[in-house]
Amino acid sequence: MNSEELFKKSLQYVPGGVHSPVRSFKGLHTTPRFINRGKGAYIWDEEGKNYIDFCMSFGPLIHGHQDPEIKEAIIKALDNGWTFGACEKYSLELAEYIVNRICFIEQIRFTNSGTEAVMAAVRLARGITGRSKIIKFNGCYHGHLDAMLIKAGSGLAGTAEASSKGVTERQASDTLICELGDLEEVKKVFEDHKDQIAAIFIEPLPANNGLLIQDVEFLKGLREICNKNCALLVFDEVISGFRIGFCGMAGETGVIPDLVTYGKIIGGGMPVGAVAGPKKFMEFLAPLGPVYQAGTLSGNPVAMAAGLVNCKKLTPEAYARLDKYSENVVAIMQDWMDKNGFDDFQIVRYGSLFYPISTKDKLVRITQLPLNMNERFKALFEVFLNKGIYLAPNGYEVGFGSLAHNEEVQAELKRRLWT
Ligand SMILES: *Cc1c(COP(=O)(O)O)cnc(C)c1O
């Protein structure tokens, strides 16, 4: 069966044919490709056509598909069994490795996804402070937990409503929405909700609704506001962690959060997330503390073994190479786009994250994205797909560079674009 037939069949058994909405190619002319195999920077669909992959499973595969060392670690771990629901050495090794390399965390708790990590961080922040409200920014994504499926309300600054059916008004009322880049608004929301705000949650490099690069001064300002109000600053580094350097945006900017969440890269392509921070906060978690958090498959040896090798391979040299590769990839794309009817686009890049968008304006907030962006993205996506170049199938998603996008792949990208 080809991809189209498989998708048709999928629609019968699975809501919308997919197990995560962004995979559905909604709004595009073509049906999703069923991917059969990945190797290095390439994926192959059921028809046998291959693509240079710039989605990379939405970020986790920083070393490319089937990295041989990660594969070997997975196979080795598998040989001893894949889950025990008991203590085992790989999760200790990964915890020790990460804590020793990231100076501002002393303890880490592993989960199975980024969503779970953020869920734990929200509860932890509330448990530590004894307060119920949290601040979230318009345009940041933090997974699909109720507390975060909230958008700005139509009323006053800080008011909010659910962005999904099934999230109660009561939950929405505990999440206060602010605009990125606006410190004054954050200050006002703190004044309006004195001693009620447990934490500010932010993607320090917002990369789920375009790539909205923030001023370091803004992040520093949030740090100060949190200090003044005895609230926690939580960096959701599920996308930026281990990608913008090993220490993520916290390391990059020197703005130190109280808690940090990880996901995506941390498991080397296996389902892993984590919440981390100083001991004084992390020890609020059960079994030591009063904040409950758990997981049947959390810290399973296969995922932990993959994560460990994956992290050890992220050397300073690897980051320098990743940056160079990504710079080259973006230059090759931009050059072709400028000369082939996509000259209204810029490609915003930060390290190995890049975002083609049909405006030349500087983007800090989601409200600055151009109105025609979906139509323009659709056109670009389909041209690229036909040429054997796979972008994430949605105009709000960033592209992901990887260490597999080497000079050879860059030459192939250029060849595919120009033929
Ligand atoms: C992907 C992502 C999440 C959710 O992680 P899942 O593993 O998909 O649950 C949360 N926060 C950020 C910043 C993300 O990029």
The ligand as a MOL file (V3000), in Angstrom:
LIG
                    3D

  0  0  0     0  0            999 V3000
M  V30 BEGIN CTAB
M  V30 COUNTS 15 15 0 0 0
M  V30 BEGIN ATOM
M  V30 1 C 7.5590 19.5060 22.4160 0
M  V30 2 C 7.4010 20.4320 23.5510 0
M  V30 3 C 6.6480 20.0780 24.6960 0
M  V30 4 C 5.8740 18.7890 24.7800 0
M  V30 5 O 6.6960 17.6720 24.7550 0
M  V30 6 P 6.0410 16.2400 24.3570 0
M  V30 7 O 7.1800 15.2900 24.5030 0
M  V30 8 O 5.5360 16.3900 22.9710 0
M  V30 9 O 4.9450 15.9900 25.3270 0
M  V30 10 C 6.6400 20.9510 25.7600 0
M  V30 11 N 7.3020 22.1140 25.7180 0
M  V30 12 C 8.0180 22.4930 24.6480 0
M  V30 13 C 8.7620 23.7890 24.6720 0
M  V30 14 C 8.0720 21.6770 23.5210 0
M  V30 15 O 8.7730 22.0700 22.4540 0
M  V30 END ATOM
M  V30 BEGIN BOND
M  V30 1 1 1 2
M  V30 2 1 2 3
M  V30 3 2 2 14
M  V30 4 1 3 4
M  V30 5 2 3 10
M  V30 6 1 4 5
M  V30 7 1 5 6
M  V30 8 2 6 7
M  V30 9 1 6 8
M  V30 10 1 6 9
M  V30 11 1 10 11
M  V30 12 2 11 12
M  V30 13 1 12 13
M  V30 14 1 12 14
M  V30 15 1 14 15
M  V30 END BOND
M  V30 END CTAB
M  END
